Amino acid sequence: MRFTEEMILQEGLWAGLHKPHRSEEEADIVVFGIPYDGAVSFREGSKDGPRSIRDLSYHVTPTSEEFDVFEELKVKDIGDFYGATQEELFKKVEEKVAELVEKKKFFMMLGGDHSTTIPVLRGINRSLGKEFGIIHVDAHFDLCDSLGGNPLSHGCPARRGSELEWVGGSENIYFLAIRSIETDEMEFMKHNPVHVISAKKFHQMGTEKVLDTVAEHFKDKKHIYLTFDIDALDPAFAGGTGTPQFGGITSREALDLVYGISKRLPLIGFDIVEVAPSLDDSLSSSFAARKLILEIWSQIYKKLYTTK
């Protein structure tokens, strides 16, 4: 079922932070969904992720695990994007993101498979006009030039991102929690710099050292985009995803990671993708995504309201 205009008009969405008649201009955070999973290489189901996460957002309060209250945060959910083709859909998303970036609006995208990050990065590149870095949290590199013959596959967002003018190559992408690689990606790594902390190394280093490393790498960047594939988590903590990989980061590591990134780095937006509720009756991935979102929002709130 689609997330409809009638649902956007309901009170209580996003812990009551979304107000139906609030304008984008008034919002601190603009939310939108891309319920699309037509670019997956394995199991479908992530098209239902945006709806599932939103459904769970009615059942929480605007508080963090550190007991911060951010009920003043202004959220505007503008609904979902659809298209008759992948190209049509991506064009709509690119144009909207370009508009939001031009207005200097912080935004959050709900996927969809990971290909939905491609038009978001294109939109940022189109309007920002300045260098930006990407933090790619995932079980997979997503550096394939194409997957299954599709250059817009869910295995390609990092590759397409590396080609953007204002990203400036793979040097400005940092990969975290990786534990799988394609032969195409191995060839790419022979000729291009790839900064990565694998899931195994992540666990050995500890989250604080990981954060220190990433923050140091991006110390000169004033604009960072975070893309978080829910399969970065071990399937024990988030089983509802299309391509789970054993040996991922824990829920504690994931929370500390996004908390630290949103606190220490200049995020301009983020996404959470590959949540596939139909693949897990417990909705563990949807619940995980909801929690990660609220923790990031708590830090955005602090930056906006406690530093004035």
N, C-alpha and C positions, 0 to 999 in steps of 0.2 A: 504494500500500500504506500502511496506517495505521501510525503509530508506536505500537507496542503496549506493554502492560505488560511483556512478556518483554524487549523492547528496553531499557526503563528499568532492568531488573535486570542488564543487561550491564555489565561493568567497562569503563572506557576512555572512556565518553561524556564530552564536554566536556573533552578533554585530561586525562581521569582525575580531574577535579575533582568530578564527580557521583558520590556514593556511594549505591548502591541502597537501603540501609536507613537512610539519614540522614533525620531528620524535618525538616519545614518549620521548626520552631522552632529547630533547630540550624543551619540554613542561613544564609549571608550573602546569597545570591542565590537566588531562586526563579524557575525558568524554566517557561514553558508555551507551547504552540503553538495557533494557531487556523487549521487548514488549510482555509480557506474562501475561495472566489473567486466566489461567486454574485452579487456586487454590482458586477462589472466592467462597463465600458461598451465595452470593445474585446476584447482577447485574454485568454483564460483561461490558467491554468497556475500561478498563485501559490499555489493550494492545496497544491502539492507543495513549496513553499519550506521549511516547517519540517523536513520529513523530509530534504531535500537538505542543508541547513545542518548538521543533526545528524550525518548520515552523514560529513561532512567533519571533524567535530569530534574524531573518533577518531584523526586522523592529524597531530595537532599536540601540542606540549608547552605547559605553562602558563607561557609567557614572552611578553614584549612585544618590539617592535622596538627598544626602548631597552635590551634585554637584562636587564630586570627579571624576576625569577622570582616567581610568585604561587601556588606549589603548595599553600599553606595555605588558599587561598580555598575556602570551603565552598559548593558548588552543589547544589541539589536540583531536578531536572527532574521535574515532576509530570505530564508528558504533554500530550495534546491535548484540546481541547474540541470537541464535536460537538452538533448539534441538528437536529431534524426540519425546523425552519424557521429563518430568520435571526433572528426575534424570540426563539425559544426558546434558540438558541445565544447570542445577545447577553445574555440574562438570566443564563445560567449564568456567563458571563465577568464580567459586572458584579458579581455576588454574590461571586465568588472574589477579584476585585481589591479589592473593598471589605473583605473579610476580611484580605487581605495588608496593605493600607494601615493598617487598624486595629491590626495586629500590628507596624507599622513595619518591614515587610519590603521590602527592595529587590527589584525584580522585573524580568524581561525577557520580553517577548512576541514570539513569532515569527509573523508573518502569512504567508500570507493576503493578500488584497487590503487596501487601506487602510481599508476600512470597518471592519475588525476593531479599529481604534483607538478607534472610537466607544464600545463597551462598557467599554473600559479607562478612558477619560476619565470616563465616568459612574460607574464604581466608585470612582475617586479622589475625585470630587466628593461622592459619597455618604458616604464615611467620613472624609475629611481634615478637613472642617469649618474649613478655613483657605484663604486665597487661594493659588492656584498658577498658575504660568506654563507655557506650552507653547512649545517650540522645534520648528518644523515644517520639516524639511529635505526638499525635494521639487522635482521639476520643475514641479509644479502647486500652485495655491493650495488646492484642495479646499474651497473656500468656497461651492460651489453649494448652494442651498436644496434642490434635488433634481436628480437626473440620470437621464434615462430614466424619469422618473416615480417614482423611488425616493429618499426622503429619507434613506435609510441606504446610499446608494451609496458607492463608493470615491471619488467626487468631493465628498463632503459632510463628512468628519470634522472639518475645521477649523470649518465652519459650526456643526455640532452642538456642538463644543467651546466656541465663542464664546457659546453660549446657556446654558452651565452657570453656576450661581449662584456657585461659588467660582473660576471663571475671570474672570467679570465683563466679558465682551465681547472683541472682537477686539484691543483695546488690549494685552491680556496674552498675545497670541500673536505670536511673531516668525518670519517666513518667510524661509528661506534657499535659494538656488540656483534660484529660480523662473524659468521662461522660457516659460510658457504661461498663457493666461487665457481664461476663458469669458465670454460677454456677461453672464450672470447675476452673475458675480463682479465685473465692471466696475461694474455697477449698485450692488452692495453697497458697493464701495469709495467711491462718491460720498457715502455717508451714514454710513460707519463708518471709524474709524481703522485703517489696516492698515500694519504695520511690515514692510518687506520689503527684503532685499538680493538682487537678482536674480543669476542666474549670471554675467551679464556684469559687473555691478558688483562681485561677489565677486572675480572674477579681477583687476579693476582695483585694488581695495582691498588685496588680500592677506589671507590667513587671520588673521593677528594683529590687524589692524585690525577685521576682522569680529568676532572674538572680543571685542575691547575694546568694540565697539558693543553687542553683545548683553549682555555682562556689565553694562555701565552701565545698560542698559534694565531689567534684572532685579535691580538692586543691592539693592532692598528686599524681594525675594522669598526666602523660605526653603524653597520647594518648587518644583521644576522638573521637568516631564516632557518627554522627548525622543522625538519620533517621526521615524524616518528611513526615507523611501521610497528604495529602492535606485535608482530612476530619477533621483534627484538627480545621480548620477554620469552623466557622458557615456556613451552606449552603447558607445563604444570601450573603456571600462573595465568595463562591466556591461551586457552585451547582453541577458541573459535577464530581461526584464521586459515587462509587458503593454503599456505606453504609453511607449516610449522617446522622448526628446526630444534632438535634436542640440544641442550647445553647453553641456553640463553641466560640473560641476566635475570635477577630475581625482582620481585615486586618492590622490595626495599631499595635495591640499587636503582631501579627505574625512577622511583619517586625522588630519591636524593639527586639523581641526575637532572631531571627536569626542573626540580626546585633550584638547583645550583645554576643551571644554564639561564633560567629566566631571571635569577637574581643578579648574576654577575656579568651577563652579556647583553648587548643592545638589540634585543629581538624586535623585529618589525612585524612578525607574524609566525604562525606555525600550523602544522596540520597533524592529524592522526588518521592513519589509513589502514586498510586491510582487516578491519574488524568484520568478522563474518558470523553473525549470531546464529544462523541456521546450522552451523557446524559444531555448536556446543550448547546443549540445552540449559546449562547453568549460566550462560551469558557472561562467563568469566572475562572475556575480552572486552565486552561492552562496559562492564563494571570497572575494569582496569582503565579503560579510556576515560570514563567519566571522572575517575579519581585524579588521573594525570592532568586533565583539563583544569579541574578546580585548583590544584596546587599551582599550576602556572598562572592562573588568574589571580590567585592571592598575591603573587609577587608583582604582577602588573599593577594591581591595585595599590600596593605599597609604593611603587615608583610614581604613580600618578597622584596619590593623595597624601602621602606622608612626607614628601620632599618639597612640597610647595611652601 
